[in-house]
Amino acid sequence: MSNSNTRIVNGVEIDETKAKELLRWLIFTETTNAKTKEKSDQQMIATIQKKIEEVVKCY
């Protein structure tokens, strides 16, 4: 990518916009779950992994 929102970190190309959106989503999801206790730790891990896979596939 030759986008100005990308950066190389440890040899990996990172889209900063997508990384920030993912971080925002993660904080919101974790905060909400901490209040509601709707999902167990294992369910949260699976949800987070699925979201990361979705974002990575968009590249």
C-alpha positions as a printed NumPy array, in Angstrom:
array([[  0.   ,   0.   ,   0.   ],
       [  1.202,   3.471,  -0.729],
       [ -1.373,   5.081,   1.556],
       [ -0.161,   7.769,   3.951],
       [ -1.98 ,   5.964,   6.805],
       [  0.324,   2.965,   6.606],
       [  3.497,   2.411,   8.542],
       [  6.066,  -0.381,   8.642],
       [  6.542,  -1.752,  12.177],
       [  8.989,  -4.632,  12.689],
       [  8.733,  -5.435,   9.   ],
       [  4.919,  -5.55 ,   9.038],
       [  2.806,  -3.03 ,   7.148],
       [  0.191,  -1.498,   9.477],
       [ -2.819,   0.566,   8.407],
       [ -3.009,   3.056,  11.269],
       [ -6.637,   3.963,  10.563],
       [ -7.768,   0.346,  10.804],
       [ -5.591,  -0.231,  13.86 ],
       [ -7.163,   2.753,  15.648],
       [-10.679,   1.616,  14.724],
       [ -9.909,  -1.894,  15.982],
       [ -8.521,  -0.504,  19.241],
       [-11.617,   1.671,  19.735],
       [-13.867,  -1.347,  19.087],
       [-11.831,  -3.478,  21.494],
       [-12.003,  -0.942,  24.331],
       [-15.736,  -0.439,  23.839],
       [-16.425,  -4.18 ,  23.702],
       [-14.316,  -4.953,  26.758],
       [-15.852,  -2.096,  28.753],
       [-19.374,  -3.162,  27.844],
       [-18.668,  -6.779,  28.717],
       [-17.062,  -5.825,  32.016],
       [-20.298,  -4.069,  32.976],
       [-22.746,  -6.701,  31.69 ],
       [-20.654,  -9.863,  32.165],
       [-22.533, -11.189,  29.112],
       [-19.586, -13.191,  27.754],
       [-17.003, -15.338,  29.501],
       [-13.279, -14.724,  29.025],
       [-13.087, -17.522,  26.459],
       [-16.041, -16.095,  24.513],
       [-14.434, -12.645,  24.519],
       [-11.166, -14.101,  23.245],
       [-13.03 , -15.828,  20.401],
       [-14.926, -12.616,  19.563],
       [-11.734, -10.558,  19.504],
       [ -9.896, -13.13 ,  17.383],
       [-12.781, -13.217,  14.893],
       [-12.803,  -9.408,  14.623],
       [ -9.031,  -9.281,  14.059],
       [ -9.323, -11.936,  11.337],
       [-12.07 ,  -9.904,   9.644],
       [ -9.938,  -6.743,   9.689],
       [ -6.843,  -8.544,   8.419],
       [ -8.771, -10.179,   5.559],
       [ -9.753,  -6.696,   4.368],
       [ -6.137,  -6.033,   3.369]])
